[in-house]
C-alpha cells in the first residue's frame, strides 16, 4: 500500500528520455551498453551494462551536462583510481605503475578538457 501524500508535498516523477526531446534535469541515472550482441540477464547485467548518475541542475545552462560529467570523473572515478592501487593485474610492478599513471593522466586530461569546454 502506498502511503497517502501530505497536502502540498512535491510529487516525485520518473521520466525516461534520451535527452533529445525532453531535456535531462535533476538526478539522472544512465545506462550504457558496449555491445548489443548478448541478451541481458540477471547473471550478466553487471558485465553487460554500465550504470552511472549525473546531477543536472538546469538543462538550459550552457555546458551543464559537460560539467556534470566532469564532476563525476573528478569526484568519483579519478578519486577511486588514484587511491586504489590493486586494479590492474600486471605482474611486473614497475610496468604496472607506468600503465596506471599513464591511464590516470589520460582520464585526468580528459576531465580537464571537459571543464574547459563548458
Secondary structure, DSSP 8 states (H G I E B T S, - for coil): ------TT----------SSSS---EEEEEEEES-SSS---TTTHHHHEEEEEEEES-TTSTTHHHHHHHHHIIIIIIHHHHH---S---S-HHHHHHHHHHHHHHHHHHHHHHHHH-
